[in-house]
Amino acid sequence: MGTTSDLARVLPSVASLRAADTRVRVLFLDASTEVLVRRYEGSRRRHPTAGDETSLGQAIALEREMLGPVKEEADVVVDTSDLNVHQLRDRIRDLFGTDDPTAGMQTTVVSFGYKHGLPLDVDLVLDCRFLPNPHWDEELRPRTGLHPSVRAFVLRQPESKAFLSRLEDLLDLLLPAYEAEGKSYLTIAFGCTGGRHRSVAIAEEIATHLRRAGRRPTVTHRDLDR
């Protein structure tokens, strides 16, 4: 989006299409400032909002401010910071490849590690760091939350059972309410320290619960291989 005039036309155009009862989905691609700086430096292109006395970081901050209203209107925000072009293609395909208007709200469940940063493109964030950590078990440490032994360790903890019970009740309340408000996409993120054990096991368990409720969630483990 090169100019202020270009930006000024976006939201009125979207509103006009929606008013005409046209099915419109707005996808907003985001990335961390650090990643954007690297990308611009690698491309050797001048940032469209950069002036003679404006640093690249300042130009990106200005761009974020300008695009804020568009991001707020987006149906889904995708954080591309850790995605290559092939992963981004797959993410978009997951989101829109079967974009059936009769299928209800599309739900994505994500696991991540806090030490790698919060994901930018989520609606609900749940912190799993209060749960006992399989990392301190030498046998479990090299495995992930997808392994049956790690999953069993996480799920048998009393804290996990209480957490999942209350969270499932909460989601059973929230998801229909979000749908009633017209929300088309919902991303629920679960974080632990490294994003390899607790958050993965809990995310998989919640995805199973959503499937039992008749939903078809997409599951992504952002930091599983780190």
N, C-alpha and C positions, 0 to 999 in steps of 0.2 A: 504494500500500500504506500504509494510514493508521496502523495501530497495531502494537505489538510482538506482540500476540496474533495479528493477521492474518499477520504474517511467520512466526511460529512454526508455523503450519499448512501453509505452502507446501511445504517439503521432505518432511515426512511424507506429504503428499497425493501428491506426485510419485512418491515411493518406493512408495506403495501401488498407484498406477496401473501403474507399471512391473512390480511384482511380480505383478500380475494379467495380465501379458503384453499390456497395452494399449500401442499405439504412441503414445509421448508425446515431444513436442519442446518444449523450453523455450527461449524467445526472451527475451533480456535486452537492453533498450534502455538505452544509456548516453550520456553527453555530458560534455564538459569542464566543470569547475566554473565557469569564466567564462561559458559559454553558459547553464548552469543558473541562475546568478545573474540574468542578463539576462531569462531566460524568467519567472522568478518575479517580478521587478520589473515586467515588462510585464503579467503577469496580475493583479498586486496581491493575490495570494493568500498566505496565511500558510503557511510550510513546516510540514509535520506534526510535525517533530522540533524546531522552534524554540521556545525558552522566552523569558521576559521579558528575560533577560540573555544570550541566545544570538544571535550574529550569523547572517546567512543563510549565510555561508561555513562557519561552524562547524556549522550544522544539516546542510548538505549533506555535510560530512566525516563526521558521525555517521551519516547515512543510508548513505553508502558502506560504512562499517564494518559496519553492521547487515545490509546486503544482500550483503556479501562471500561468505558461504556459498552464497547463491542463484546469484550470478554464476559461482562455481566449478562449479556443477552444470549450468549452461546449455549447451545444445547449440551455440548460436550467440549471439554478442554483436554488436550493431549499434551503431556510433557514430553518433548522430544529430546531432552538433555542426554539421555542414555540410549537413544535409539539410532541405529543406522537406517539407511533408506529401506532396506528389506524389512526390518522390524517395524518401521513406521507403516509400510504398505500392509503388513499383516495386521497391525492394530486397527487401521482404517477399515480393512476388510472385515475384521471381527465386529466392528461397530456398525458398519453400513451395508455389508454384503447381503444381509438378510433383514433389511430395515422394513419390516412388515408393520404397517400402521394398525393392524388388528392384533398384534402380538403383545401389546402392553409395554410397560417400561422395561428398557434393556438395562440389566444390572451387571456390573463388573466387580469382581472381588480381587483385591491386590494385596500382596504381602511385600514388606520392604524393611530395610534396616535403618534405624535412626542415624547410625554413624555415617551413612551414605547420603543423608539429607531427606527431608520430607518430600514426597511426590507433590507436584504442583497441580495435578489434574484429578483430585479426589473431592468427594462431597462429605464423607464421614471418615474420621480417623479414629481408630481404637488402638490404645497403647497396651501391648501384651508384655511389657517388661516386668510387670509385677509377678509373673508366673515363674516357677522354678525353671532354671535354665539348663537344658541338656548339654550345653557347651562344656560344663564342668565335669561331665562324665566322659572319660577318655575314650570309651567304646563308642559313644554316641556322637562325639564332637565332629568326626569326619563326615557323618551322614547328614541328611537334611530332613526337614519336616515331612517329606514325602515318603521316607522310609518307615515301614511298620513299627520298628522299635522306637524311633523318635516320636512318632505319632502316639504310640501307646504311653510313652513316658509323659508327654504333655497332657494328654486327655485324661489320664487317671488321677491327676492332681485335684484335690478338693477345690482349689481356687479356680481351676479350669472348668470344672463341672458347674460351679455356681455362676461363673462368668457367662458361659455358653447358655445356660438356662435363662438368665435374665436378658441376655442379648437377643436370643431368638424371640422372646416375647416382645422386646422392643422393636425388632425389625418387622414382626408380624403386624405391629401397629403402624409403623412409619411408612413402609413401602406402599400399602394401599392409599395412605394419605397423600404421599408424593404423587402417585398416579392421579388421584382425584384433582390435584392442583395443576395437572397437565405436564408434569415432568416426564421427559422421554428417556433420559439416561441417568443412571445413578451409579457412582463408583464408591465402594466401601473399602477402606484400606486398613490393614492390620500391620502394626509395626513392632519389631523387637530390636534388640541391639544391632545384630548383624544381618537380620532378614533371612536367615537360613533354617531356623528351627521352630521356635514358638509361633511366630507370625504365620509361617507356612502351614503348620498343622492346624491352627485355628481358622485360617482362611479356607482351607479345604473342608473343614467341618461345617463352616457356615455355608459354603457353596452347596454341600450336601443337603443341608436344611432347606435352602432355597429351592433346590430341585424337588425335594419332597413336597414343597408348597406349590409346585407346578410352574416354577420359573426356570429359565435357561441361562444361568449366569456364565459369563466368561471369567476365567481365572487366570491371573498373571502373577508370577513370582519374580518381582523385579531384580532382587539381589541374590537369587539362589546360587548363582555361580561365582559370586565374589569371594 
